[in-house]
Amino acid sequence: MRIAVLGGGVMGETLALGLLRLDPRPEVVVAEKREERAGELARQLGVEVCSPTVAVRGSDVVVLVVKPQDTMTLLAEVGSDIAPGALVISIAAGIRTDAIEAAVNSGVNVVRAMPNTPARIGQGLTGLSAGVNCSADALALAHRLMSSVGMVVTVPEHLQDAVTAVSGSGPAYLFFLAEAMTNAGIELGLDPDTAAAMVRQTLLGAAMLLDESGEPAEDLRRKVTSPGGTTAAAIAALESHEVAGHIGAALTAARDRSRELSGS
């Protein structure tokens, strides 16, 4: 199987590395127009780096990993070279599958994907949505390919804006919390390195416990919150500032902005 990854930025490199870990190993080619970056990718990945047109010719799968504002321009360049029956996976936020289908040959399977940045360490979350003309086999292939960088869920396309709000932008919310906790620890007297290390391990351990225990977050929170204790005091302060409501508002704002960008 030949896979063309169009775009050699951080996510393009991440996806290419994940795809190269698959068994059996596919033939991966990368399209990158910046000469210096193209040479870097060729050395690091050990793959052919070429123009988009050359990359898509003969490819069974084409992964679009360029900026949303560049996606339709790229498809105008290469769309006619994508063979009927091929699979196109687009990670361009806000670009709907029907727009991509209109820019490629009839019979091309189109899937929209929204991965997040933990894909860089194989712990990403990708939301997949199939275009109306995408076959079940093509969607299953997209699921397998994107699983190379983490967990995959399949959702109707109209929920992609919610996927963007919850998981696409989601890592930034955790980083925001880590930043705030670290700064608070420093204000309480901890040195910066100790505060940062404590926050990293606390968030990592809590996330692993949430994953491995299988218990709802609400139950785990209750177990660590003894009545009248220190955690109860902290939770009460969060509730007094309506933090849960503000988090809901933040995700709604992200969803609404995603809708604006997609014109829906």
C-alpha positions as CSV (number, residue, x, y, z in Angstrom):
1,M,0.0,0.0,0.0
2,R,1.3,3.4,-1.0
3,I,0.4,6.4,1.2
4,A,1.0,10.0,0.3
5,V,1.2,12.4,3.2
6,L,0.7,15.9,1.8
7,G,2.3,18.4,4.2
8,G,5.6,18.0,6.1
9,G,4.9,20.0,9.2
10,V,4.8,18.6,12.8
11,M,1.5,16.7,12.3
12,G,2.6,15.5,8.8
13,E,5.8,14.1,10.3
14,T,3.8,12.6,13.2
15,L,1.4,10.8,11.0
16,A,4.2,9.6,8.7
17,L,6.0,8.1,11.6
18,G,2.9,6.4,12.9
19,L,2.1,4.9,9.5
20,L,5.7,3.6,9.1
21,R,5.1,1.6,12.3
22,L,2.2,-0.3,10.8
23,D,2.6,-4.0,10.0
24,P,2.9,-4.7,7.1
25,R,4.8,-1.5,6.6
26,P,3.3,0.7,3.9
27,E,5.2,2.7,1.3
28,V,5.0,6.3,2.6
29,V,5.9,9.3,0.5
30,V,5.7,12.9,1.8
31,A,5.1,16.1,-0.1
32,E,6.9,19.1,1.2
33,K,7.6,22.2,-0.8
34,R,10.2,23.8,1.6
35,E,13.5,22.5,0.4
36,E,15.3,22.5,3.7
37,R,12.4,20.8,5.5
38,A,12.1,18.3,2.6
39,G,15.7,17.3,3.1
40,E,15.2,17.0,6.9
41,L,12.2,14.7,6.5
42,A,14.0,12.5,3.9
43,R,16.9,12.0,6.4
44,Q,14.7,11.5,9.5
45,L,12.0,9.3,8.0
46,G,14.0,7.5,5.3
47,V,11.2,8.1,2.8
48,E,10.8,9.8,-0.6
49,V,10.0,13.5,-0.4
50,C,8.6,14.9,-3.6
51,S,6.0,17.3,-5.1
52,P,2.3,16.8,-4.2
53,T,1.5,15.7,-7.8
54,V,4.2,13.1,-7.8
55,A,3.2,11.9,-4.4
56,V,-0.5,11.2,-5.1
57,R,0.1,9.4,-8.4
58,G,-0.3,5.7,-7.8
59,S,-1.1,6.2,-4.1
60,D,-3.9,4.1,-2.5
61,V,-4.2,6.7,0.4
62,V,-3.7,10.4,0.4
63,V,-3.5,12.2,3.7
64,L,-4.1,16.0,3.6
65,V,-2.1,17.6,6.3
66,V,-1.9,21.2,5.2
67,K,-3.5,24.3,6.7
68,P,-7.3,24.6,6.1
69,Q,-6.9,27.8,4.0
70,D,-4.4,25.9,1.7
71,T,-6.4,22.7,1.3
72,M,-8.7,23.6,-1.6
73,T,-5.8,25.1,-3.5
74,L,-3.8,21.9,-3.1
75,L,-6.8,19.8,-4.2
76,A,-7.1,22.0,-7.3
77,E,-3.5,21.0,-8.1
78,V,-3.7,17.3,-7.3
79,G,-7.4,16.3,-7.3
80,S,-7.5,14.9,-10.8
81,D,-4.4,12.7,-10.1
82,I,-6.1,10.9,-7.2
83,A,-7.3,7.6,-8.6
84,P,-11.0,6.5,-8.2
85,G,-11.2,4.0,-5.3
86,A,-8.4,5.7,-3.4
87,L,-8.9,7.0,0.1
88,V,-8.4,10.7,1.1
89,I,-8.1,11.5,4.8
90,S,-8.2,15.2,5.5
91,I,-7.3,16.7,8.9
92,A,-8.1,20.2,7.7
93,A,-10.4,21.7,10.4
94,G,-13.5,23.2,8.9
95,I,-13.2,21.7,5.4
96,R,-16.2,19.4,4.9
97,T,-16.2,16.1,3.1
98,D,-18.5,17.3,0.3
99,A,-16.1,20.1,-0.6
100,I,-13.3,17.6,-0.9
101,E,-15.4,15.1,-2.9
102,A,-16.2,17.9,-5.3
103,A,-12.5,18.6,-5.9
104,V,-11.4,15.0,-6.6
105,N,-12.4,12.3,-9.1
106,S,-15.7,10.4,-8.8
107,G,-15.2,7.2,-6.8
108,V,-12.7,8.6,-4.4
109,N,-13.4,7.8,-0.7
110,V,-13.2,10.8,1.6
111,V,-12.9,10.8,5.4
112,R,-12.5,13.8,7.6
113,A,-10.2,13.4,10.7
114,M,-9.5,15.5,13.7
115,P,-6.4,14.2,15.6
116,N,-4.8,16.0,18.6
117,T,-1.3,16.8,19.5
118,P,-0.6,13.7,21.8
119,A,-0.5,11.8,18.5
120,R,3.2,12.9,18.7
121,I,3.8,10.2,21.3
122,G,1.2,7.7,20.0
123,Q,-1.4,8.8,22.6
124,G,-3.7,10.9,20.3
125,L,-7.4,10.9,19.9
126,T,-8.8,11.1,16.4
127,G,-12.4,11.7,15.5
128,L,-13.3,10.3,12.1
129,S,-16.3,11.1,9.8
130,A,-17.0,9.5,6.5
131,G,-18.2,11.3,3.5
132,V,-21.5,10.3,1.9
133,N,-19.7,8.3,-0.8
134,C,-17.2,6.6,1.4
135,S,-17.4,2.8,1.5
136,A,-17.4,0.9,4.8
137,D,-14.0,-0.7,3.8
138,A,-12.4,2.7,3.2
139,L,-13.7,4.0,6.6
140,A,-12.3,0.8,8.2
141,L,-8.9,1.4,6.5
142,A,-8.9,5.1,7.7
143,H,-9.6,3.8,11.3
144,R,-6.7,1.4,11.1
145,L,-4.3,4.0,9.7
146,M,-5.2,6.7,12.2
147,S,-4.9,4.1,15.1
148,S,-1.2,4.2,14.4
149,V,-1.1,7.4,16.5
150,G,-3.6,6.7,19.2
151,M,-7.3,6.0,19.8
152,V,-9.9,6.6,17.1
153,V,-13.6,7.3,17.4
154,T,-16.1,7.5,14.6
155,V,-18.8,10.3,14.7
156,P,-21.3,11.8,12.3
157,E,-19.7,14.8,10.5
158,H,-22.0,17.3,12.1
159,L,-20.4,16.4,15.4
160,Q,-16.8,17.2,14.2
161,D,-17.1,20.7,15.7
162,A,-17.8,19.0,19.1
163,V,-14.8,16.7,18.6
164,T,-12.7,19.8,17.9
165,A,-13.9,21.4,21.1
166,V,-13.4,18.4,23.4
167,S,-10.3,16.6,22.0
168,G,-8.8,18.7,19.2
169,S,-8.4,21.7,21.5
170,G,-8.5,19.6,24.6
171,P,-4.8,19.2,25.3
172,A,-4.5,23.0,25.6
173,Y,-7.0,22.9,28.5
174,L,-4.8,20.5,30.4
175,F,-1.7,22.5,29.7
176,F,-3.6,25.6,30.9
177,L,-4.4,23.8,34.1
178,A,-0.8,22.6,34.5
179,E,0.4,26.2,34.0
180,A,-2.0,27.5,36.6
181,M,-1.2,24.8,39.2
182,T,2.6,25.3,38.7
183,N,2.3,29.1,39.2
184,A,0.1,28.6,42.3
185,G,2.7,26.1,43.7
186,I,5.4,28.7,43.2
187,E,3.3,31.3,45.0
188,L,2.9,28.9,47.9
189,G,6.6,28.7,48.3
190,L,7.8,25.8,46.0
191,D,10.7,26.4,43.7
192,P,9.8,26.4,40.0
193,D,11.4,23.0,39.1
194,T,9.8,21.2,42.1
195,A,6.4,22.7,41.4
196,A,6.6,21.8,37.7
197,A,7.7,18.2,38.5
198,M,4.9,17.8,41.0
199,V,2.2,19.0,38.6
200,R,3.4,16.9,35.7
201,Q,3.5,13.7,37.8
202,T,0.2,14.5,39.5
203,L,-1.6,15.1,36.2
204,L,0.0,12.0,34.6
205,G,-0.8,9.8,37.5
206,A,-4.4,11.0,37.7
207,A,-4.9,10.5,34.0
208,M,-3.5,7.0,34.2
209,L,-5.8,6.2,37.2
210,L,-8.8,7.5,35.3
211,D,-7.9,5.4,32.3
212,E,-6.9,2.2,34.0
213,S,-9.5,2.1,36.8
214,G,-12.4,2.4,34.4
215,E,-14.3,4.4,37.1
216,P,-16.1,7.6,36.2
217,A,-14.2,10.8,36.9
218,E,-17.0,11.9,39.3
219,D,-16.5,8.7,41.4
220,L,-12.7,9.2,41.6
221,R,-13.2,12.8,42.6
222,R,-15.5,11.8,45.4
223,K,-13.1,9.1,46.7
224,V,-10.3,11.7,47.1
225,T,-12.6,14.4,48.6
226,S,-12.9,13.7,52.4
227,P,-15.6,15.8,54.1
228,G,-14.1,18.8,55.8
229,G,-10.6,18.0,54.3
230,T,-8.2,19.9,52.2
231,T,-9.5,18.6,48.9
232,A,-13.0,19.5,49.9
233,A,-11.9,23.1,50.6
234,A,-10.3,23.3,47.2
235,I,-13.3,21.8,45.4
236,A,-15.6,24.3,47.3
237,A,-13.4,27.2,46.1
238,L,-13.7,25.9,42.5
239,E,-17.4,25.5,42.8
240,S,-17.8,29.0,44.3
241,H,-16.1,30.4,41.2
242,E,-18.4,28.2,38.9
243,V,-15.4,26.6,37.3
244,A,-17.4,23.7,35.8
245,G,-19.7,26.2,34.1
246,H,-16.8,28.2,32.7
247,I,-15.3,25.0,31.3
248,G,-18.6,24.3,29.6
249,A,-18.6,27.8,28.2
250,A,-15.0,27.4,26.9
251,L,-15.9,24.2,25.0
252,T,-19.0,25.8,23.6
253,A,-16.9,28.7,22.4
254,A,-14.4,26.3,20.7
255,R,-17.3,24.5,19.1
256,D,-18.9,27.7,17.9
257,R,-15.6,29.0,16.5
258,S,-15.1,25.7,14.6
259,R,-18.6,26.1,13.1
260,E,-17.7,29.7,12.0
261,L,-14.5,28.4,10.3
262,S,-16.4,25.7,8.5
263,G,-19.2,28.1,7.4
264,S,-21.8,25.9,9.0
